[in-house]
Amino acid sequence: MVRSPKAPGGSEFVPELIHNRSGAGSDVLAVDLNKDGAIDIVSSTDRGTFIFWNKPVRNGK
């Protein structure tokens, strides 16, 4: 979500491409796997299982 005074409600959804070859497959999880406060994404497809590690935001940066 991005704040936008022109959008209804003051914010708008802006999609972000994580990986263009993994796909969503049969199962997608959004969970903090390593307990660092950042949500990680796991997807399982016919190409394998993919883990996308997110980085925690520190001090608003």
PDBQT receptor file of N, H, CA, C and O in Angstrom, charges set to zero:
ATOM      1  N   MET A   1       0.836  -1.172   0.000  1.00  0.00    +0.000 N 
ATOM      2  CA  MET A   1       0.000   0.000   0.000  1.00  0.00    +0.000 C 
ATOM      3  C   MET A   1       0.885   1.242   0.000  1.00  0.00    +0.000 C 
ATOM      4  O   MET A   1       1.915   1.297   0.671  1.00  0.00    +0.000 OA
ATOM      5  N   VAL A   2       0.464   2.209  -0.752  1.00  0.00    +0.000 N 
ATOM      6  H   VAL A   2      -0.373   2.164  -1.298  1.00  0.00    +0.000 HD
ATOM      7  CA  VAL A   2       1.176   3.480  -0.844  1.00  0.00    +0.000 C 
ATOM      8  C   VAL A   2       0.186   4.600  -0.565  1.00  0.00    +0.000 C 
ATOM      9  O   VAL A   2      -0.913   4.617  -1.121  1.00  0.00    +0.000 OA
ATOM     10  N   ARG A   3       0.570   5.523   0.287  1.00  0.00    +0.000 N 
ATOM     11  H   ARG A   3       1.463   5.509   0.738  1.00  0.00    +0.000 HD
ATOM     12  CA  ARG A   3      -0.303   6.664   0.566  1.00  0.00    +0.000 C 
ATOM     13  C   ARG A   3      -0.431   7.530  -0.681  1.00  0.00    +0.000 C 
ATOM     14  O   ARG A   3       0.555   7.861  -1.339  1.00  0.00    +0.000 OA
ATOM     15  N   SER A   4      -1.685   7.887  -0.986  1.00  0.00    +0.000 N 
ATOM     16  H   SER A   4      -2.486   7.618  -0.452  1.00  0.00    +0.000 HD
ATOM     17  CA  SER A   4      -1.960   8.733  -2.144  1.00  0.00    +0.000 C 
ATOM     18  C   SER A   4      -3.211   9.544  -1.849  1.00  0.00    +0.000 C 
ATOM     19  O   SER A   4      -4.304   8.980  -1.795  1.00  0.00    +0.000 OA
ATOM     20  N   PRO A   5      -3.082  10.845  -1.658  1.00  0.00    +0.000 N 
ATOM     21  CA  PRO A   5      -4.238  11.665  -1.327  1.00  0.00    +0.000 C 
ATOM     22  C   PRO A   5      -5.300  11.664  -2.424  1.00  0.00    +0.000 C 
ATOM     23  O   PRO A   5      -6.463  11.952  -2.144  1.00  0.00    +0.000 OA
ATOM     24  N   LYS A   6      -4.936  11.351  -3.649  1.00  0.00    +0.000 N 
ATOM     25  H   LYS A   6      -3.991  11.116  -3.877  1.00  0.00    +0.000 HD
ATOM     26  CA  LYS A   6      -5.897  11.334  -4.752  1.00  0.00    +0.000 C 
ATOM     27  C   LYS A   6      -6.680  10.028  -4.842  1.00  0.00    +0.000 C 
ATOM     28  O   LYS A   6      -7.723   9.981  -5.495  1.00  0.00    +0.000 OA
ATOM     29  N   ALA A   7      -6.196   8.969  -4.199  1.00  0.00    +0.000 N 
ATOM     30  H   ALA A   7      -5.349   9.007  -3.669  1.00  0.00    +0.000 HD
ATOM     31  CA  ALA A   7      -6.861   7.663  -4.250  1.00  0.00    +0.000 C 
ATOM     32  C   ALA A   7      -7.981   7.599  -3.219  1.00  0.00    +0.000 C 
ATOM     33  O   ALA A   7      -7.899   8.249  -2.176  1.00  0.00    +0.000 OA
ATOM     34  N   PRO A   8      -9.031   6.821  -3.499  1.00  0.00    +0.000 N 
ATOM     35  CA  PRO A   8     -10.103   6.647  -2.515  1.00  0.00    +0.000 C 
ATOM     36  C   PRO A   8      -9.543   6.053  -1.216  1.00  0.00    +0.000 C 
ATOM     37  O   PRO A   8      -8.835   5.047  -1.246  1.00  0.00    +0.000 OA
ATOM     38  N   GLY A   9      -9.855   6.662  -0.107  1.00  0.00    +0.000 N 
ATOM     39  H   GLY A   9     -10.431   7.479  -0.082  1.00  0.00    +0.000 HD
ATOM     40  CA  GLY A   9      -9.366   6.190   1.184  1.00  0.00    +0.000 C 
ATOM     41  C   GLY A   9      -7.963   6.666   1.522  1.00  0.00    +0.000 C 
ATOM     42  O   GLY A   9      -7.473   6.396   2.618  1.00  0.00    +0.000 OA
ATOM     43  N   GLY A  10      -7.307   7.365   0.610  1.00  0.00    +0.000 N 
ATOM     44  H   GLY A  10      -7.705   7.585  -0.281  1.00  0.00    +0.000 HD
ATOM     45  CA  GLY A  10      -5.995   7.925   0.892  1.00  0.00    +0.000 C 
ATOM     46  C   GLY A  10      -4.815   7.009   0.622  1.00  0.00    +0.000 C 
ATOM     47  O   GLY A  10      -3.673   7.375   0.901  1.00  0.00    +0.000 OA
ATOM     48  N   SER A  11      -5.072   5.810   0.077  1.00  0.00    +0.000 N 
ATOM     49  H   SER A  11      -5.999   5.512  -0.150  1.00  0.00    +0.000 HD
ATOM     50  CA  SER A  11      -3.966   4.915  -0.254  1.00  0.00    +0.000 C 
ATOM     51  C   SER A  11      -4.347   4.038  -1.435  1.00  0.00    +0.000 C 
ATOM     52  O   SER A  11      -5.526   3.878  -1.750  1.00  0.00    +0.000 OA
ATOM     53  N   GLU A  12      -3.333   3.470  -2.088  1.00  0.00    +0.000 N 
ATOM     54  H   GLU A  12      -2.375   3.600  -1.832  1.00  0.00    +0.000 HD
ATOM     55  CA  GLU A  12      -3.585   2.592  -3.225  1.00  0.00    +0.000 C 
ATOM     56  C   GLU A  12      -2.644   1.405  -3.173  1.00  0.00    +0.000 C 
ATOM     57  O   GLU A  12      -1.542   1.500  -2.633  1.00  0.00    +0.000 OA
ATOM     58  N   PHE A  13      -3.081   0.282  -3.737  1.00  0.00    +0.000 N 
ATOM     59  H   PHE A  13      -3.977   0.205  -4.175  1.00  0.00    +0.000 HD
ATOM     60  CA  PHE A  13      -2.272  -0.922  -3.800  1.00  0.00    +0.000 C 
ATOM     61  C   PHE A  13      -1.350  -0.846  -5.009  1.00  0.00    +0.000 C 
ATOM     62  O   PHE A  13      -1.805  -0.607  -6.128  1.00  0.00    +0.000 OA
ATOM     63  N   VAL A  14      -0.058  -1.047  -4.786  1.00  0.00    +0.000 N 
ATOM     64  H   VAL A  14       0.312  -1.241  -3.877  1.00  0.00    +0.000 HD
ATOM     65  CA  VAL A  14       0.919  -1.066  -5.870  1.00  0.00    +0.000 C 
ATOM     66  C   VAL A  14       1.589  -2.435  -5.846  1.00  0.00    +0.000 C 
ATOM     67  O   VAL A  14       2.356  -2.720  -4.926  1.00  0.00    +0.000 OA
ATOM     68  N   PRO A  15       1.316  -3.300  -6.842  1.00  0.00    +0.000 N 
ATOM     69  CA  PRO A  15       1.911  -4.640  -6.834  1.00  0.00    +0.000 C 
ATOM     70  C   PRO A  15       3.423  -4.583  -7.056  1.00  0.00    +0.000 C 
ATOM     71  O   PRO A  15       3.937  -3.674  -7.708  1.00  0.00    +0.000 OA
ATOM     72  N   GLU A  16       4.111  -5.560  -6.508  1.00  0.00    +0.000 N 
ATOM     73  H   GLU A  16       3.694  -6.299  -5.979  1.00  0.00    +0.000 HD
ATOM     74  CA  GLU A  16       5.563  -5.645  -6.668  1.00  0.00    +0.000 C 
ATOM     75  C   GLU A  16       5.926  -7.064  -7.092  1.00  0.00    +0.000 C 
ATOM     76  O   GLU A  16       5.583  -8.029  -6.409  1.00  0.00    +0.000 OA
ATOM     77  N   LEU A  17       6.615  -7.187  -8.212  1.00  0.00    +0.000 N 
ATOM     78  H   LEU A  17       6.893  -6.403  -8.767  1.00  0.00    +0.000 HD
ATOM     79  CA  LEU A  17       7.034  -8.492  -8.715  1.00  0.00    +0.000 C 
ATOM     80  C   LEU A  17       8.157  -9.029  -7.835  1.00  0.00    +0.000 C 
ATOM     81  O   LEU A  17       9.177  -8.364  -7.650  1.00  0.00    +0.000 OA
ATOM     82  N   ILE A  18       7.972 -10.219  -7.299  1.00  0.00    +0.000 N 
ATOM     83  H   ILE A  18       7.144 -10.759  -7.449  1.00  0.00    +0.000 HD
ATOM     84  CA  ILE A  18       8.994 -10.845  -6.461  1.00  0.00    +0.000 C 
ATOM     85  C   ILE A  18       9.927 -11.689  -7.317  1.00  0.00    +0.000 C 
ATOM     86  O   ILE A  18      11.148 -11.610  -7.183  1.00  0.00    +0.000 OA
ATOM     87  N   HIS A  19       9.345 -12.498  -8.199  1.00  0.00    +0.000 N 
ATOM     88  H   HIS A  19       8.353 -12.562  -8.308  1.00  0.00    +0.000 HD
ATOM     89  CA  HIS A  19      10.130 -13.407  -9.044  1.00  0.00    +0.000 C 
ATOM     90  C   HIS A  19       9.261 -13.772 -10.236  1.00  0.00    +0.000 C 
ATOM     91  O   HIS A  19       8.094 -14.120 -10.057  1.00  0.00    +0.000 OA
ATOM     92  N   ASN A  20       9.797 -13.703 -11.441  1.00  0.00    +0.000 N 
ATOM     93  H   ASN A  20      10.745 -13.421 -11.587  1.00  0.00    +0.000 HD
ATOM     94  CA  ASN A  20       8.953 -13.917 -12.622  1.00  0.00    +0.000 C 
ATOM     95  C   ASN A  20       8.929 -15.355 -13.121  1.00  0.00    +0.000 C 
ATOM     96  O   ASN A  20       8.285 -15.621 -14.136  1.00  0.00    +0.000 OA
ATOM     97  N   ARG A  21       9.597 -16.296 -12.459  1.00  0.00    +0.000 N 
ATOM     98  H   ARG A  21      10.120 -16.080 -11.634  1.00  0.00    +0.000 HD
ATOM     99  CA  ARG A  21       9.594 -17.676 -12.926  1.00  0.00    +0.000 C 
ATOM    100  C   ARG A  21       9.057 -18.680 -11.910  1.00  0.00    +0.000 C 
ATOM    101  O   ARG A  21       8.851 -19.840 -12.264  1.00  0.00    +0.000 OA
ATOM    102  N   SER A  22       8.827 -18.284 -10.677  1.00  0.00    +0.000 N 
ATOM    103  H   SER A  22       8.995 -17.341 -10.388  1.00  0.00    +0.000 HD
ATOM    104  CA  SER A  22       8.424 -19.253  -9.657  1.00  0.00    +0.000 C 
ATOM    105  C   SER A  22       6.932 -19.558  -9.696  1.00  0.00    +0.000 C 
ATOM    106  O   SER A  22       6.552 -20.727  -9.633  1.00  0.00    +0.000 OA
ATOM    107  N   GLY A  23       6.080 -18.553  -9.798  1.00  0.00    +0.000 N 
ATOM    108  H   GLY A  23       6.389 -17.603  -9.850  1.00  0.00    +0.000 HD
ATOM    109  CA  GLY A  23       4.637 -18.762  -9.826  1.00  0.00    +0.000 C 
ATOM    110  C   GLY A  23       4.061 -19.042  -8.449  1.00  0.00    +0.000 C 
ATOM    111  O   GLY A  23       4.790 -19.216  -7.472  1.00  0.00    +0.000 OA
ATOM    112  N   ALA A  24       2.749 -19.080  -8.396  1.00  0.00    +0.000 N 
ATOM    113  H   ALA A  24       2.158 -18.939  -9.190  1.00  0.00    +0.000 HD
ATOM    114  CA  ALA A  24       2.062 -19.321  -7.129  1.00  0.00    +0.000 C 
ATOM    115  C   ALA A  24       1.865 -20.808  -6.872  1.00  0.00    +0.000 C 
ATOM    116  O   ALA A  24       1.895 -21.240  -5.719  1.00  0.00    +0.000 OA
ATOM    117  N   GLY A  25       1.663 -21.597  -7.916  1.00  0.00    +0.000 N 
ATOM    118  H   GLY A  25       1.638 -21.246  -8.853  1.00  0.00    +0.000 HD
ATOM    119  CA  GLY A  25       1.538 -23.036  -7.754  1.00  0.00    +0.000 C 
ATOM    120  C   GLY A  25       0.334 -23.450  -6.950  1.00  0.00    +0.000 C 
ATOM    121  O   GLY A  25      -0.715 -22.808  -7.005  1.00  0.00    +0.000 OA
ATOM    122  N   SER A  26       0.484 -24.529  -6.200  1.00  0.00    +0.000 N 
ATOM    123  H   SER A  26       1.336 -25.051  -6.155  1.00  0.00    +0.000 HD
ATOM    124  CA  SER A  26      -0.639 -25.102  -5.467  1.00  0.00    +0.000 C 
ATOM    125  C   SER A  26      -0.775 -24.559  -4.053  1.00  0.00    +0.000 C 
ATOM    126  O   SER A  26      -1.819 -24.732  -3.425  1.00  0.00    +0.000 OA
ATOM    127  N   ASP A  27       0.254 -23.911  -3.547  1.00  0.00    +0.000 N 
ATOM    128  H   ASP A  27       1.103 -23.771  -4.057  1.00  0.00    +0.000 HD
ATOM    129  CA  ASP A  27       0.192 -23.410  -2.174  1.00  0.00    +0.000 C 
ATOM    130  C   ASP A  27       1.106 -22.192  -2.026  1.00  0.00    +0.000 C 
ATOM    131  O   ASP A  27       2.235 -22.188  -2.516  1.00  0.00    +0.000 OA
ATOM    132  N   VAL A  28       0.611 -21.179  -1.356  1.00  0.00    +0.000 N 
ATOM    133  H   VAL A  28      -0.306 -21.183  -0.958  1.00  0.00    +0.000 HD
ATOM    134  CA  VAL A  28       1.398 -19.983  -1.061  1.00  0.00    +0.000 C 
ATOM    135  C   VAL A  28       1.223 -19.661   0.415  1.00  0.00    +0.000 C 
ATOM    136  O   VAL A  28       0.103 -19.628   0.926  1.00  0.00    +0.000 OA
ATOM    137  N   LEU A  29       2.335 -19.425   1.092  1.00  0.00    +0.000 N 
ATOM    138  H   LEU A  29       3.245 -19.452   0.678  1.00  0.00    +0.000 HD
ATOM    139  CA  LEU A  29       2.287 -19.064   2.506  1.00  0.00    +0.000 C 
ATOM    140  C   LEU A  29       2.960 -17.719   2.704  1.00  0.00    +0.000 C 
ATOM    141  O   LEU A  29       3.969 -17.422   2.064  1.00  0.00    +0.000 OA
ATOM    142  N   ALA A  30       2.409 -16.917   3.581  1.00  0.00    +0.000 N 
ATOM    143  H   ALA A  30       1.590 -17.159   4.101  1.00  0.00    +0.000 HD
ATOM    144  CA  ALA A  30       3.028 -15.664   4.006  1.00  0.00    +0.000 C 
ATOM    145  C   ALA A  30       3.194 -15.765   5.516  1.00  0.00    +0.000 C 
ATOM    146  O   ALA A  30       2.226 -15.641   6.266  1.00  0.00    +0.000 OA
ATOM    147  N   VAL A  31       4.430 -15.992   5.954  1.00  0.00    +0.000 N 
ATOM    148  H   VAL A  31       5.217 -16.093   5.345  1.00  0.00    +0.000 HD
ATOM    149  CA  VAL A  31       4.695 -16.263   7.370  1.00  0.00    +0.000 C 
ATOM    150  C   VAL A  31       6.112 -15.784   7.712  1.00  0.00    +0.000 C 
ATOM    151  O   VAL A  31       6.983 -15.729   6.843  1.00  0.00    +0.000 OA
ATOM    152  N   ASP A  32       6.329 -15.444   8.962  1.00  0.00    +0.000 N 
ATOM    153  H   ASP A  32       5.622 -15.488   9.668  1.00  0.00    +0.000 HD
ATOM    154  CA  ASP A  32       7.656 -15.038   9.420  1.00  0.00    +0.000 C 
ATOM    155  C   ASP A  32       8.432 -16.302   9.794  1.00  0.00    +0.000 C 
ATOM    156  O   ASP A  32       8.389 -16.747  10.941  1.00  0.00    +0.000 OA
ATOM    157  N   LEU A  33       9.133 -16.869   8.832  1.00  0.00    +0.000 N 
ATOM    158  H   LEU A  33       9.169 -16.508   7.900  1.00  0.00    +0.000 HD
ATOM    159  CA  LEU A  33       9.827 -18.143   9.040  1.00  0.00    +0.000 C 
ATOM    160  C   LEU A  33      10.982 -18.050  10.023  1.00  0.00    +0.000 C 
ATOM    161  O   LEU A  33      11.172 -18.956  10.834  1.00  0.00    +0.000 OA
ATOM    162  N   ASN A  34      11.747 -16.984   9.969  1.00  0.00    +0.000 N 
ATOM    163  H   ASN A  34      11.592 -16.247   9.311  1.00  0.00    +0.000 HD
ATOM    164  CA  ASN A  34      12.936 -16.874  10.817  1.00  0.00    +0.000 C 
ATOM    165  C   ASN A  34      12.743 -15.943  12.017  1.00  0.00    +0.000 C 
ATOM    166  O   ASN A  34      13.710 -15.568  12.681  1.00  0.00    +0.000 OA
ATOM    167  N   LYS A  35      11.503 -15.578  12.286  1.00  0.00    +0.000 N 
ATOM    168  H   LYS A  35      10.718 -15.882  11.747  1.00  0.00    +0.000 HD
ATOM    169  CA  LYS A  35      11.141 -14.793  13.482  1.00  0.00    +0.000 C 
ATOM    170  C   LYS A  35      11.914 -13.478  13.600  1.00  0.00    +0.000 C 
ATOM    171  O   LYS A  35      12.322 -13.083  14.692  1.00  0.00    +0.000 OA
ATOM    172  N   ASP A  36      12.113 -12.790  12.436  1.00  0.00    +0.000 N 
ATOM    173  H   ASP A  36      11.782 -13.111  11.549  1.00  0.00    +0.000 HD
ATOM    174  CA  ASP A  36      12.813 -11.506  12.464  1.00  0.00    +0.000 C 
ATOM    175  C   ASP A  36      11.866 -10.321  12.358  1.00  0.00    +0.000 C 
ATOM    176  O   ASP A  36      12.316  -9.177  12.299  1.00  0.00    +0.000 OA
ATOM    177  N   GLY A  37      10.566 -10.575  12.334  1.00  0.00    +0.000 N 
ATOM    178  H   GLY A  37      10.200 -11.505  12.382  1.00  0.00    +0.000 HD
ATOM    179  CA  GLY A  37       9.584  -9.506  12.273  1.00  0.00    +0.000 C 
ATOM    180  C   GLY A  37       9.139  -9.149  10.863  1.00  0.00    +0.000 C 
ATOM    181  O   GLY A  37       8.270  -8.293  10.695  1.00  0.00    +0.000 OA
ATOM    182  N   ALA A  38       9.716  -9.789   9.841  1.00  0.00    +0.000 N 
ATOM    183  H   ALA A  38      10.422 -10.484   9.977  1.00  0.00    +0.000 HD
ATOM    184  CA  ALA A  38       9.352  -9.530   8.447  1.00  0.00    +0.000 C 
ATOM    185  C   ALA A  38       8.644 -10.755   7.877  1.00  0.00    +0.000 C 
ATOM    186  O   ALA A  38       9.068 -11.887   8.108  1.00  0.00    +0.000 OA
ATOM    187  N   ILE A  39       7.574 -10.527   7.139  1.00  0.00    +0.000 N 
ATOM    188  H   ILE A  39       7.229  -9.607   6.951  1.00  0.00    +0.000 HD
ATOM    189  CA  ILE A  39       6.819 -11.624   6.557  1.00  0.00    +0.000 C 
ATOM    190  C   ILE A  39       7.559 -12.172   5.339  1.00  0.00    +0.000 C 
ATOM    191  O   ILE A  39       7.874 -11.431   4.408  1.00  0.00    +0.000 OA
ATOM    192  N   ASP A  40       7.835 -13.477   5.356  1.00  0.00    +0.000 N 
ATOM    193  H   ASP A  40       7.579 -14.079   6.113  1.00  0.00    +0.000 HD
ATOM    194  CA  ASP A  40       8.487 -14.170   4.251  1.00  0.00    +0.000 C 
ATOM    195  C   ASP A  40       7.420 -14.880   3.423  1.00  0.00    +0.000 C 
ATOM    196  O   ASP A  40       6.322 -15.135   3.918  1.00  0.00    +0.000 OA
ATOM    197  N   ILE A  41       7.731 -15.200   2.172  1.00  0.00    +0.000 N 
ATOM    198  H   ILE A  41       8.623 -14.993   1.770  1.00  0.00    +0.000 HD
ATOM    199  CA  ILE A  41       6.764 -15.845   1.286  1.00  0.00    +0.000 C 
ATOM    200  C   ILE A  41       7.319 -17.182   0.829  1.00  0.00    +0.000 C 
ATOM    201  O   ILE A  41       8.478 -17.276   0.426  1.00  0.00    +0.000 OA
ATOM    202  N   VAL A  42       6.482 -18.227   0.891  1.00  0.00    +0.000 N 
ATOM    203  H   VAL A  42       5.540 -18.151   1.218  1.00  0.00    +0.000 HD
ATOM    204  CA  VAL A  42       6.843 -19.565   0.440  1.00  0.00    +0.000 C 
ATOM    205  C   VAL A  42       5.825 -19.985  -0.609  1.00  0.00    +0.000 C 
ATOM    206  O   VAL A  42       4.621 -19.861  -0.388  1.00  0.00    +0.000 OA
ATOM    207  N   SER A  43       6.301 -20.484  -1.758  1.00  0.00    +0.000 N 
ATOM    208  H   SER A  43       7.280 -20.585  -1.937  1.00  0.00    +0.000 HD
ATOM    209  CA  SER A  43       5.393 -21.003  -2.773  1.00  0.00    +0.000 C 
ATOM    210  C   SER A  43       5.895 -22.358  -3.243  1.00  0.00    +0.000 C 
ATOM    211  O   SER A  43       7.102 -22.594  -3.312  1.00  0.00    +0.000 OA
ATOM    212  N   SER A  44       4.968 -23.241  -3.563  1.00  0.00    +0.000 N 
ATOM    213  H   SER A  44       3.988 -23.049  -3.507  1.00  0.00    +0.000 HD
ATOM    214  CA  SER A  44       5.300 -24.579  -4.022  1.00  0.00    +0.000 C 
ATOM    215  C   SER A  44       4.679 -24.785  -5.400  1.00  0.00    +0.000 C 
ATOM    216  O   SER A  44       3.465 -24.662  -5.567  1.00  0.00    +0.000 OA
ATOM    217  N   THR A  45       5.515 -25.099  -6.383  1.00  0.00    +0.000 N 
ATOM    218  H   THR A  45       6.501 -25.199  -6.248  1.00  0.00    +0.000 HD
ATOM    219  CA  THR A  45       5.051 -25.272  -7.760  1.00  0.00    +0.000 C 
ATOM    220  C   THR A  45       5.636 -26.546  -8.350  1.00  0.00    +0.000 C 
ATOM    221  O   THR A  45       6.357 -27.281  -7.677  1.00  0.00    +0.000 OA
ATOM    222  N   ASP A  46       5.318 -26.799  -9.614  1.00  0.00    +0.000 N 
ATOM    223  H   ASP A  46       4.732 -26.201 -10.161  1.00  0.00    +0.000 HD
ATOM    224  CA  ASP A  46       5.911 -27.944 -10.298  1.00  0.00    +0.000 C 
ATOM    225  C   ASP A  46       7.394 -27.707 -10.589  1.00  0.00    +0.000 C 
ATOM    226  O   ASP A  46       8.097 -28.634 -10.991  1.00  0.00    +0.000 OA
ATOM    227  N   ARG A  47       7.870 -26.497 -10.394  1.00  0.00    +0.000 N 
ATOM    228  H   ARG A  47       7.299 -25.743 -10.067  1.00  0.00    +0.000 HD
ATOM    229  CA  ARG A  47       9.290 -26.166 -10.573  1.00  0.00    +0.000 C 
ATOM    230  C   ARG A  47      10.079 -26.275  -9.272  1.00  0.00    +0.000 C 
ATOM    231  O   ARG A  47      11.299 -26.111  -9.271  1.00  0.00    +0.000 OA
ATOM    232  N   GLY A  48       9.395 -26.549  -8.174  1.00  0.00    +0.000 N 
ATOM    233  H   GLY A  48       8.404 -26.682  -8.176  1.00  0.00    +0.000 HD
ATOM    234  CA  GLY A  48      10.054 -26.676  -6.881  1.00  0.00    +0.000 C 
ATOM    235  C   GLY A  48       9.400 -25.802  -5.828  1.00  0.00    +0.000 C 
ATOM    236  O   GLY A  48       8.346 -25.208  -6.059  1.00  0.00    +0.000 OA
ATOM    237  N   THR A  49      10.030 -25.731  -4.685  1.00  0.00    +0.000 N 
ATOM    238  H   THR A  49      10.886 -26.213  -4.497  1.00  0.00    +0.000 HD
ATOM    239  CA  THR A  49       9.566 -24.891  -3.589  1.00  0.00    +0.000 C 
ATOM    240  C   THR A  49      10.477 -23.684  -3.502  1.00  0.00    +0.000 C 
ATOM    241  O   THR A  49      11.701 -23.813  -3.541  1.00  0.00    +0.000 OA
ATOM    242  N   PHE A  50       9.875 -22.506  -3.384  1.00  0.00    +0.000 N 
ATOM    243  H   PHE A  50       8.881 -22.401  -3.352  1.00  0.00    +0.000 HD
ATOM    244  CA  PHE A  50      10.620 -21.254  -3.360  1.00  0.00    +0.000 C 
ATOM    245  C   PHE A  50      10.367 -20.531  -2.046  1.00  0.00    +0.000 C 
ATOM    246  O   PHE A  50       9.228 -20.442  -1.586  1.00  0.00    +0.000 OA
ATOM    247  N   ILE A  51      11.429 -20.019  -1.449  1.00  0.00    +0.000 N 
ATOM    248  H   ILE A  51      12.353 -20.091  -1.823  1.00  0.00    +0.000 HD
ATOM    249  CA  ILE A  51      11.317 -19.204  -0.241  1.00  0.00    +0.000 C 
ATOM    250  C   ILE A  51      11.886 -17.834  -0.571  1.00  0.00    +0.000 C 
ATOM    251  O   ILE A  51      13.020 -17.716  -1.035  1.00  0.00    +0.000 OA
ATOM    252  N   PHE A  52      11.096 -16.811  -0.330  1.00  0.00    +0.000 N 
ATOM    253  H   PHE A  52      10.175 -16.907   0.047  1.00  0.00    +0.000 HD
ATOM    254  CA  PHE A  52      11.519 -15.439  -0.556  1.00  0.00    +0.000 C 
ATOM    255  C   PHE A  52      11.640 -14.768   0.802  1.00  0.00    +0.000 C 
ATOM    256  O   PHE A  52      10.639 -14.472   1.455  1.00  0.00    +0.000 OA
ATOM    257  N   TRP A  53      12.880 -14.532   1.217  1.00  0.00    +0.000 N 
ATOM    258  H   TRP A  53      13.692 -14.773   0.686  1.00  0.00    +0.000 HD
ATOM    259  CA  TRP A  53      13.165 -13.950   2.523  1.00  0.00    +0.000 C 
ATOM    260  C   TRP A  53      12.984 -12.435   2.465  1.00  0.00    +0.000 C 
ATOM    261  O   TRP A  53      13.581 -11.760   1.627  1.00  0.00    +0.000 OA
ATOM    262  N   ASN A  54      12.174 -11.925   3.342  1.00  0.00    +0.000 N 
ATOM    263  H   ASN A  54      11.689 -12.474   4.023  1.00  0.00    +0.000 HD
ATOM    264  CA  ASN A  54      11.959 -10.488   3.443  1.00  0.00    +0.000 C 
ATOM    265  C   ASN A  54      12.926  -9.920   4.473  1.00  0.00    +0.000 C 
ATOM    266  O   ASN A  54      13.367 -10.630   5.376  1.00  0.00    +0.000 OA
ATOM    267  N   LYS A  55      13.251  -8.650   4.337  1.00  0.00    +0.000 N 
ATOM    268  H   LYS A  55      12.893  -8.072   3.603  1.00  0.00    +0.000 HD
ATOM    269  CA  LYS A  55      14.139  -7.983   5.287  1.00  0.00    +0.000 C 
ATOM    270  C   LYS A  55      13.310  -7.107   6.220  1.00  0.00    +0.000 C 
ATOM    271  O   LYS A  55      12.429  -6.376   5.766  1.00  0.00    +0.000 OA
ATOM    272  N   PRO A  56      13.587  -7.176   7.527  1.00  0.00    +0.000 N 
ATOM    273  CA  PRO A  56      12.834  -6.329   8.455  1.00  0.00    +0.000 C 
ATOM    274  C   PRO A  56      13.169  -4.864   8.271  1.00  0.00    +0.000 C 
ATOM    275  O   PRO A  56      14.293  -4.515   7.912  1.00  0.00    +0.000 OA
ATOM    276  N   VAL A  57      12.189  -4.006   8.520  1.00  0.00    +0.000 N 
ATOM    277  H   VAL A  57      11.275  -4.289   8.812  1.00  0.00    +0.000 HD
ATOM    278  CA  VAL A  57      12.389  -2.560   8.447  1.00  0.00    +0.000 C 
ATOM    279  C   VAL A  57      12.907  -2.115   9.803  1.00  0.00    +0.000 C 
ATOM    280  O   VAL A  57      12.297  -2.392  10.836  1.00  0.00    +0.000 OA
ATOM    281  N   ARG A  58      14.022  -1.433   9.790  1.00  0.00    +0.000 N 
ATOM    282  H   ARG A  58      14.517  -1.208   8.951  1.00  0.00    +0.000 HD
ATOM    283  CA  ARG A  58      14.635  -0.940  11.031  1.00  0.00    +0.000 C 
ATOM    284  C   ARG A  58      14.587   0.577  11.041  1.00  0.00    +0.000 C 
ATOM    285  O   ARG A  58      15.002   1.221  10.077  1.00  0.00    +0.000 OA
ATOM    286  N   ASN A  59      14.087   1.146  12.114  1.00  0.00    +0.000 N 
ATOM    287  H   ASN A  59      13.750   0.623  12.897  1.00  0.00    +0.000 HD
ATOM    288  CA  ASN A  59      14.048   2.600  12.322  1.00  0.00    +0.000 C 
ATOM    289  C   ASN A  59      13.388   3.352  11.167  1.00  0.00    +0.000 C 
ATOM    290  O   ASN A  59      13.815   4.452  10.817  1.00  0.00    +0.000 OA
ATOM    291  N   GLY A  60      12.354   2.763  10.579  1.00  0.00    +0.000 N 
ATOM    292  H   GLY A  60      12.007   1.869  10.863  1.00  0.00    +0.000 HD
ATOM    293  CA  GLY A  60      11.611   3.436   9.527  1.00  0.00    +0.000 C 
ATOM    294  C   GLY A  60      12.349   3.542   8.206  1.00  0.00    +0.000 C 
ATOM    295  O   GLY A  60      11.930   4.313   7.343  1.00  0.00    +0.000 OA
ATOM    296  N   LYS A  61      13.433   2.799   8.011  1.00  0.00    +0.000 N 
ATOM    297  H   LYS A  61      13.774   2.173   8.713  1.00  0.00    +0.000 HD
ATOM    298  CA  LYS A  61      14.206   2.859   6.771  1.00  0.00    +0.000 C 
ATOM    299  C   LYS A  61      13.986   1.632   5.937  1.00  0.00    +0.000 C 
ATOM    300  O   LYS A  61      14.560   1.510   4.854  1.00  0.00    +0.000 OA
TER     301      LYS A  61
